[in-house]
């Protein structure tokens, strides 16, 4: 019933979007939150960034700060429903582009125009 939004990526020493995920996880544990579910909606598939920085490092930070249960909810990955929805979006938004032609010169003109 409760949710928060936080940002994980940081680059260099510059300020980034906040609140930072690592600080948020620690703060929640210190405030008495013992169980947390984490999802990364910015990614459609799990990648090393989410798996290492969120599912592993984030879990370790939350548990070290007093949390007891950390659930990383996997991305959509290759579920048949997600792949079909993605294909439907592509087909709907690329409707006929590029125009299929057998002549390679016609393809170059079609793409340039």
N, C-alpha and C positions, 0 to 999 in steps of 0.2 A: 504494500500500500504506500510505501515511501520510496522515493528515488532521488538521486542526485546526479548531476552531470559534472564530470571532471575531465581534464585534458592531460594526456600522458606525454605527448611528444615535446621535446625541447631540443633546441639547437644552439650550441655555443653558450655564451654568457648573457645573451639578450633575454629580456623578459619575454615570456610566452603566454599563450592563453592560460587563464587560471580559473578555478583552483586546480592545482596539480594533483594528479591521481595519487601519487605516493603520499603526499601530505594529507590528502583527504582520507585515505585508508587508515593511516596512523591516527589521525584526529578522531575518526569514528570509533576505533578500538579504545582509545583513551576515554571517550565519552560513554563507554559501556556497551557499544554495539558488539555483539558476540558472533553474529552470523551475517554473512553478506553474500549476495549474488552479484556477479560482475558480467556485463555484456559490453561488447565493443561494436556498436552499430555503424561506425565509420568504415568498417571493413566488411566485405561480403564473404571473404574467405580468411581462415586463420593464416597468419604469416609469422615469421620468426619474431617480428616486433611485438605482436600481441601475445604470442605464446611465451616469450622470454620475459618481456617487461611487465606484462599484466598477470598472466597465469602463474608465473614462477616468482618473479621479484615482488610483485604486488601481494601475492599470497604470503610470502615470507615476511614482508613488512607488516601486514595486517595481523598475522599470528604473533609476531614478536612484540607487537604493541598491546597484546591482550585479547585479540579476537580468537575464536575457537573454530569457526567453520567458514571456509572461503570456497565458494562455488564459482568457477569460471564457466560461463555458458558459451559453448562453441558457436562460431559463426555459421552461416547457412551452408557454406562449403559446397559440396556437390550433390545436395539433396535433389531428387528428381523434380520436386515442385519448384524449387528455386531456379534450376536450370531452365525449366519450361517457361517460367515467368520472365526470365532474362531473355530467352529466345523470342518470346512474344513482344517484348519491348523493342528489341532490335528490329524485328520484322515490321512493326508498326511505325517506327521512326526512320527507317531507311527505305521505306516503300519504293522499291525499284531502282535504288541507286547502288552502284553505278549501273548504267544501262548495259546489259550484256550484249556484246556484239562479237562476231567471230573475227573481224578484221582488227589487228592490233593498232593500226593507225587511227581507226575510229574510236577505239578505247581511249587513246591519248587525248583526242579532241573532246570526247565526252567528259572526261575528268577535268580537263582544263576549263571547260565552258561552264 
